[in-house]
Each structure stands twice: as C-alpha cells, then as structure tokens.
C-alpha cells in the first residue's frame, strides 16, 4: 500500500470497502499530512475533516495528532456549502477592494514599494469597504 501525490493532493492507490483498510489508508494519509504540517507545542496545526468513520474512530490517527500538536476539527455533515459562502460574501469583495486600495497607494507613491509599515493602513481601507 502506498500514497502518491504532493502535500496538497494525496491519491490513494488502494480501494476497498473494508473498514480495516479504510482505517489503514487514513493512517497513511495522516502520516503524509504530518510530514508537511506538523505543529509545535507553541503552535498547533489544525486539520478540518468530515465525520467519516476512518477519521473519527481511528485511534492511531488521534494519538498521532496529539503527539504532533495537531488539532482535528470534525465539522457537522452538509456544512461545506454553508462555509463556502465566506468566499462569496467576504473574500471576493475583500480581494477586490484590496486590489483597488493597493493600486491607489501605488499611484500616490510612485516608485515606492509597499512595506509592512503601510500594509495595515491599506488593508484597513479594504476591510472597511468590503
């Protein structure tokens, strides 16, 4: 059994309806996740999962998460479409107004680069409009 893919996409090469195999694949996938997103004692990683049995009942994954400072958040069923509304209602307008604010700042300050000192004020303008 092996996993193939990058840290953003893992493709399982094993398919089976057996719960034991699903738990094993889930454990392999989680170990792949840990290789790229391990938390620390001062800063936990957060992973959002559905409530599939292989996520919620896999003690190996839960133990590894605790050892590696990963917080597992299992969301209620059928809430994905509710959460994606943040993209439409918040992130798209914020991105739009932030682009306008950045362009305005660059037009008013030709030849200068935006630094950490200006980004807060520029973002504030974007956020209030969005």
N, C-alpha and C positions, 0 to 999 in steps of 0.2 A: 504494500500500500504506500502510495506517495502522493505528495501535493506538488502542483506545478503552478507558477504564477509569480507576479510581483507582489509587493506589500499591499497594494491597493486592490488586487484581484487574485483570489486563490481558486484554482479549479481542481476539484476532486476527481481523481481518475477511478474512483471506486463507487459503485452504486449498488445498493442492496436494501431491501425492506427490513432487514433485521435490526432491532433496537440496539443490540450489542455493537454492530458495525457502525451504526449512526453515532453512537457514543464515542467509538474509537476515532472516526473521522472528525468529530467535533473536537476531540482532544488534540489530534494532529493539527487541525486548523488553528486552535488556540495557541499551541506552541509556536506556530508560524507567526501569529499575531505578536506574541511576546518578543520574538526576535527583533521586531520593529517598533514596538510601542510599550516597552517595559516602564513601569512607574518607579518612583523612588519614595523613600519614607517621607520626604518633604513635599512630594507632588505626585499624587496618584494619577494613573491613566484611567480614562473612562471608556467603556465599550458598551454600546447600545445593542441589545439583542432582542429577538422576538421570544415568545414564550414556548418555543419548541422544546419537547422533552429532552433533546440532546443538549440544550443549553441550561435548562433549569434543574435537571436531575443528575447532571454529570458531576459527581463529587470530585473527580480528578481535576476538572477544569476549575471548579470553585476553589479547591485547595491551592492550585497553581496561581489563581488570581490573587488570593490572599497573600501568598508568599512573595509575589512580584508587584504588590501595591497596585493592583488593577481593580477598579470598581465596576461591577457588572450591573447594568441597568436594564431590566426587562420591562418593556412597555406593554400596555394592555393591547389586546387584539384590535385590529381595524382602526388604528390611530395614525397610521402613516399619512393618509390623505389629509388629516387634520393638521399635522405638523408641517407638511409642505406648504401650507398656506402662509407660513412665515416667509418663504421665498417670495411669494407673490405680493404679500401685503407689507413686508418690511425690507427685505434685502434688495429687491429690484428698485424700489424708489430710492433707497439709501445709496445704492450704487450710482443711480442716475444723478442725484443731486451732489454726490461727492465728486463725480467727474466734472460737473459744472463748477463747483467751488474750486477744484484744483486748477481748472483752466482759467478761471477768474484771477486766482492768486498768481499764476504764471504770467498772465497778461499784465498784471500790475507790478510785477517784479521781474522784468526781462533779464535773462542771463543768470538768474539765481536758481539754486536748487532748493526744493522743499526739504527742510531738515526736521528733526524731532521737535524742535522748538516751535515750528509753525503748524505741524500736523494736527495738534489738538484743536487749535482755533478753526482750522479748515474743516475738520471733522464735526466740530460743534455746529457750524453753519449748515453742513449737510444733514446732520441728525435732526436739527430743529425743523428743517423744511420737509424731510421725509416723514 
